């Protein structure tokens, strides 16, 4: 199934759950930017932009992908100097990279610019020891993500 919103689109594989959304300005006290969540397990209705509320539900074979856009003021900064959508590497994952540390889990994050838009890609895996098995599945999905000009 192809999912598209806010200039981000992706092929969501069968058995995966996903959403592209913007929080309401009232909810966050100002302008909001798009966030995409993809998971190979059912996403809870209430969750943080980087997966809090969802990582607690992960099993050892679970994957959570969060893509959060940052504002135009980030374009051209050192943090977002990488051009192009990244693919992930199993060696980049570490338990201390989790936004919220969870026993046995592992995470990685990448900052980049795509089509003049700045993003953080955050990936959480349900098992650090299974990262080499799970990463190819993540990359196969990430290869279908498209970002259009804002």
N, C-alpha and C positions, 0 to 999 in steps of 0.2 A: 504494500500500500504506500503510495506517495503522500507525504505530509508536507504542506507548504503554508507558511505564514511569515509576515514581517521580513520578507526578502531572504528567508532561509527555507530550503526544502531538502528532503531526505527520503530515501526509500526505507520504510520501516519493515523489517522482515516479519514473517509470520511468527507469532509467539512472542513478539516484542511489544512493549507499550511505549507510547511517546506523546509528547505535547510540546508545542511551541507557543509561548505566551508572553505577555507583558503584564506586570503587576499594575494595578490602578495607581494613579498619582496620589490618591488619598491614602492608599495602603503604605506607601513608602515616603510620603512627604515631598514629592517632586517628580520630575520627569523619570520615566522608566524606559528601559531598553529590553530588547528581546532576550529570552532564555529558552533553550531547547533542552528537554530531558528525554533520554531514551534508556530503556532498561529491558533486560530479558526476563523480567518478573513484573507483576502488576504494580504500577506506581500508586502510592497512596495519594489521596486528594490533597492533603496538606503536606507540603514539603518546602524546604528552603531552596534557594537558587542553586546551591552547590550540593544538594542531595540530602541535607539533614531531614530526618523523617523517613527517608527511603533506605539509607545505608543500614539502618537498624533491622531491616527486613531481609537483608541479603543472605543467601546461602553460599556455599563454597563455589558453586558454578555461576554465581550472579555477576552481572556487569551493569554498571550505571554510568551513563555518559551525560555530562552537563556541558552545555556550550552557552556562555554568558557574554553578551556584547558589552563593551565599554564605550564611553562617549568619544566624540570627535576630538576632544582635547588630548586623547591618548595617541592619536595618529602621529607618527614620526618620533615617538619617545623610544628610549633604549629598550624598555620592557617589551614593547610590541614591534621590535625591529625585524623579527622573522617574517618574511613574506610568504604567503601561501598557507593553505590548510595543512596541518601536520598529520602524519600518521604516527602511531605510538610504537614504542619499542619496549619490550619486556624488561630490559635493563633499567629503564627509567622509573619503574615502579618500586615503591618502598612503603613499609608500614607507617613511617613518620611523615608521609606525604598526604595522609588522609586529613580532610578538613576537620573531621571528628574521629579521633583514633578509635578503632574497633578491633578487638582481638582477631588476629589472623588475616585481616583485610589489608589491602594495599592500594595505593593511589599514585597518580602522576598528573601533572598539569603543564600546559603549554600556553604561552602567550604569543599571539601572532596577529598579522594584518592580512585581510583578504578583501579585495575590491574596495580598498579605502575604508574598511570597517575593522575595528579592533575587537579581539575576542580573547577569552580564556577558555580553553578546552580542559575540562577536568574529568578524569576517568577513575572510577573506583571499581576494584575487583573484589569479589567475595573471598578470595583466597590468594594470598601472596605466593604460596607454593605452587599454585596452578596458573600463574601469570603467563608462562610460555604457551600454554594450551588456550587461554582466553584471549590473548592479544590478537591473534589472527582474525578472530570473530569480530573484534572491535574494529580493526582496520578495514575489513570487508565492508562494514556498515559505513565507516567514515568516508570511504571512497565514493559514496553516493551523495554526500552532503554538498549542496551548492549554496553559495552566498552571492546574492546580486547586489548591485550598487544601492546604496541607501538614498 
